[in-house]
Amino acid sequence: MRKAFLLGAGLGTRLKPLTQTLPKPLIPFANRPLMTHVLDHCIAAGISDFAINTHHLHETWQQVFPEGTYRGATLTFFHEPLLLETGGGIKNIAEWIDGDPILVYNGDIITDLPIDRLMTSHMASNNVATLATQDHGPALHLSLQGHQITDIRGLVKGQSGTHQFTGIYCIDAEILDLIPAGEKISVIPAFLELIKRQQLGAYHVKGQPQWLDLGTREAYLEASFSLTPEIHPSAQVSPSAKITNSWIGARCNIAEGAQITDSILWDDSSVLADAQLTNCIVHSTSLVHGIHENADL
């Protein structure tokens, strides 16, 4: 399996105002676009050809990846003027799929889930789709029997759920026959039909893999500070500025006397003399002065 479809078209509503200037998968995480972490994970598992659907601020994708490549992998963008949801998004890339099996991966999560084992499990099965599942979490909507999924939300057999869907899965091109063309539709109806055909598999993820959902401002900050913050080498920081536990992006300018604590500065932002920031997120190109706490600037 060498192809992956990365879902990048969401609106990022819960993360506003951070997503007013960038699509959610492109917001900085650990001083680089969130999506590059997803790409790294997939490339390490052998993926070399990516499709990415876009919608909100779609032009920014071309700015971040102007050559349509990343670390030697090919990126093909599919703009959706009207959101098609997961099923519609998959149907929209049918020509790119070209009969091949693919990995489908949400473009706004950070995880070390073993996707290489998921892909191997799928390729060794007779399933049309294989979902990565776990037996804990807030949304236990899947019912399993062995390595097969037998129900989702009780919609097929009225079974109670025991497992959670991680949002990462493998599909064969055959699933395209179960998705109507030109419609905004979830992939779930296709999954329900595969359950009836006994062709929806489960790859159960054991243990507690890293799973960082950056869906809200609080989650974004928590995930960012689960790592050790860094100051980008290209940032210009005055010797009299005091920076504590903060991410400072590329080409940032921190003037004399500024105090920055527990904050994230995106690329090309500037903090003026004697400014004080605590638990703040500073957007790219912003010019900040004064005292701010728990603010998006």
C-alpha positions in Angstrom: 0.0 0.0 0.0 1.6 3.2 -1.2 -1.3 5.7 -1.3 -3.0 7.7 1.5 -6.0 10.1 1.5 -5.5 12.8 4.2 -8.7 14.6 5.3 -7.9 18.3 5.3 -11.2 20.0 4.3 -12.7 20.5 7.8 -13.7 24.0 8.9 -12.0 23.8 12.3 -15.0 25.6 13.9 -14.1 24.6 17.5 -10.6 26.0 17.1 -11.6 29.5 16.0 -10.2 32.2 15.9 -7.0 30.2 15.2 -8.5 28.8 12.0 -9.5 32.2 10.6 -6.1 32.5 9.0 -5.1 28.9 8.4 -6.9 25.6 7.9 -6.8 23.4 11.0 -4.3 20.9 9.5 -1.9 23.7 8.7 -1.7 25.5 12.1 1.7 25.3 13.6 2.4 22.4 16.0 5.9 22.2 17.4 7.0 25.0 15.1 5.9 23.4 11.8 2.5 22.7 10.1 0.5 20.1 11.9 0.0 18.2 8.6 3.7 17.6 8.2 3.6 15.4 11.4 0.9 13.3 9.7 2.9 13.1 6.5 6.0 12.0 8.4 4.0 9.2 10.1 2.7 7.9 6.8 6.0 8.2 5.0 7.7 6.2 7.8 5.1 3.4 7.1 5.9 3.4 3.3 3.4 5.8 1.9 4.7 7.8 -1.1 1.6 9.2 -2.8 -0.9 11.4 -1.0 -4.3 12.9 -1.9 -5.5 15.8 0.3 -8.9 17.3 0.1 -9.2 21.0 0.8 -12.0 23.6 1.4 -11.5 26.3 4.0 -8.7 28.7 2.9 -7.7 26.2 0.3 -5.2 28.5 -1.3 -2.9 28.3 1.7 -2.1 24.6 0.9 -0.3 25.7 -2.2 1.6 28.3 -0.3 2.8 25.7 2.2 3.5 23.0 -0.4 4.2 25.1 -3.6 5.9 22.2 -5.4 3.2 19.6 -4.5 5.8 17.5 -2.8 7.0 16.7 0.7 10.2 14.8 1.5 10.0 13.2 -2.0 6.4 12.2 -1.7 3.8 13.5 -4.2 0.9 15.6 -2.9 -2.3 15.9 -5.0 -4.9 18.4 -3.8 -8.6 18.0 -4.4 -10.5 21.3 -3.7 -14.1 20.9 -2.6 -16.0 24.1 -3.2 -18.8 22.5 -1.3 -17.9 20.1 1.5 -18.5 16.5 0.5 -17.9 14.8 3.9 -15.9 11.6 4.1 -17.8 9.4 1.7 -18.2 12.1 -0.9 -14.5 13.0 -0.5 -13.4 9.5 -1.2 -15.7 9.2 -4.2 -14.3 12.5 -5.5 -10.8 11.1 -5.7 -11.8 7.9 -7.5 -9.6 8.6 -10.5 -6.6 9.1 -8.3 -7.3 5.9 -6.4 -7.2 4.1 -9.7 -8.1 0.7 -8.3 -5.5 0.7 -5.6 -6.0 0.1 -1.8 -5.5 3.3 0.2 -5.0 4.5 3.8 -7.4 7.1 5.0 -6.2 9.4 7.8 -7.6 12.5 9.6 -5.3 15.4 9.0 -5.7 17.0 12.3 -4.5 14.5 14.9 -1.1 13.5 16.2 -0.7 9.8 16.9 1.9 7.0 16.9 -0.7 4.4 16.1 1.0 1.5 14.2 -0.4 2.2 10.7 2.1 -0.1 9.1 0.5 -3.0 11.0 -3.0 -1.7 10.1 -2.1 -1.8 6.4 -0.5 -5.2 6.7 -3.6 -6.6 8.5 -5.9 -5.1 5.8 -3.9 -6.5 2.9 -3.8 -10.0 4.4 -7.6 -10.0 4.8 -10.6 -10.3 2.5 -12.2 -7.1 3.8 -13.1 -4.1 1.7 -12.3 -1.9 4.6 -10.4 -2.3 7.9 -10.8 0.2 10.7 -8.2 0.9 13.4 -10.1 0.5 16.7 -9.4 0.8 20.5 -11.4 -0.5 23.5 -11.4 2.8 25.4 -12.5 6.3 24.8 -15.6 8.4 24.9 -17.3 7.0 21.8 -17.6 3.3 22.0 -19.9 2.9 19.0 -18.4 -0.2 17.3 -19.4 -3.8 18.0 -16.7 -6.5 17.3 -16.6 -10.2 16.9 -13.0 -11.3 16.5 -11.5 -9.2 13.8 -14.8 -8.3 12.2 -17.0 -5.3 12.9 -20.6 -6.4 13.4 -22.3 -3.2 14.2 -22.0 0.6 14.3 -24.2 2.5 16.8 -26.5 -0.5 16.8 -27.7 0.5 13.3 -27.4 -3.0 11.8 -28.1 -5.5 14.5 -29.0 -3.4 17.5 -25.7 -4.4 19.3 -24.1 -2.4 22.0 -20.7 -0.8 21.2 -17.5 -1.9 22.9 -14.8 -0.2 20.8 -14.0 3.3 19.5 -13.2 4.1 15.8 -9.9 6.0 15.6 -10.6 7.7 12.3 -7.8 5.9 10.6 -8.6 3.0 8.2 -7.8 1.2 5.0 -10.1 0.7 2.0 -10.1 -1.2 -1.2 -11.3 0.6 -4.4 -14.3 -1.7 -4.3 -15.9 0.6 -1.7 -16.4 3.2 -4.4 -19.3 1.2 -5.7 -21.1 1.8 -2.4 -20.8 5.6 -2.5 -23.1 7.6 -4.7 -21.5 10.1 -7.0 -21.9 13.9 -6.6 -23.3 13.8 -3.1 -22.4 15.1 0.3 -22.3 11.9 2.3 -20.5 10.2 5.1 -18.6 7.0 4.6 -20.7 5.3 7.4 -23.5 4.1 5.1 -20.9 2.2 3.0 -19.5 0.7 6.2 -22.9 -0.5 7.2 -23.4 -2.2 3.9 -20.0 -3.9 4.3 -21.1 -5.2 7.8 -24.0 -6.9 6.1 -21.5 -8.5 3.6 -19.1 -9.4 6.4 -16.4 -7.3 4.8 -15.7 -4.7 7.4 -12.6 -5.6 9.5 -11.1 -4.3 12.7 -7.5 -3.8 13.5 -7.5 -3.5 17.3 -4.8 -1.2 18.6 -3.4 -2.6 21.9 -2.1 -0.5 24.7 -2.2 3.3 24.9 -0.8 4.8 21.7 -0.1 8.6 21.7 -3.3 10.4 20.6 -3.4 14.1 20.6 -6.6 15.7 19.3 -6.1 19.4 18.6 -9.8 20.2 18.3 -10.0 23.0 20.8 -7.8 25.8 22.0 -7.2 24.1 25.3 -6.4 20.8 23.6 -4.0 22.6 21.2 -2.1 24.2 24.1 -2.1 20.9 26.1 -0.7 19.0 23.1 1.9 21.6 22.3 3.2 21.7 25.9 3.3 17.9 26.2 6.5 18.4 24.2 9.5 20.5 25.2 9.1 24.0 23.7 11.8 25.4 21.4 12.8 28.8 20.0 13.3 28.5 16.3 16.9 29.2 15.2 15.8 32.0 12.9 14.0 33.9 15.7 15.5 37.2 16.8 15.3 37.5 20.6 16.6 40.4 22.6 19.0 39.5 25.4 16.8 41.3 27.9 13.6 39.4 26.9 12.5 36.6 29.2 10.9 33.5 27.6 9.5 30.8 29.8 8.0 27.5 28.5 7.0 28.9 25.1 7.1 28.0 21.4 8.7 30.7 19.3 8.3 30.3 15.5 10.5 31.0 12.6 11.5 34.7 12.0 9.8 35.9 15.1 11.1 39.1 16.7 11.1 39.5 20.5 12.0 43.0 21.6 13.8 44.2 24.7 12.1 43.6 28.1 9.4 41.4 26.6 8.1 38.6 28.9 6.5 35.5 27.3 5.2 32.7 29.4 3.4 29.5 28.4 2.6 30.9 25.0 2.9 30.0 21.3 4.2 32.4 18.7 3.5 31.5 15.1 6.0 32.3 12.3 6.8 35.9 11.5 5.1 37.4 14.6 6.6 40.3 16.6 6.4 41.1 20.3 7.3 44.7 21.1 9.3 46.1 24.0 8.1 45.4 27.5 5.1 43.4 26.4 3.9 40.6 28.7 2.2 37.5 27.3 0.9 34.6 29.4 -0.9 31.6 27.9 -1.3 33.4 24.6 -1.3 32.3 21.0 0.1 34.9 18.6 -0.9 34.5 14.9 1.6 34.8 12.1 2.6 38.4 11.2 0.9 39.8 14.3 2.5 42.8 16.1 1.9 42.6 19.8 2.3 45.1 22.6 0.9 45.5 26.1 -0.1 43.0 28.7 -2.2 39.9 27.6 -3.3 36.7 29.3 -5.3 33.8 27.8 -5.6 35.7 24.5 -5.4 34.9 20.8 -3.6 37.7 19.2 
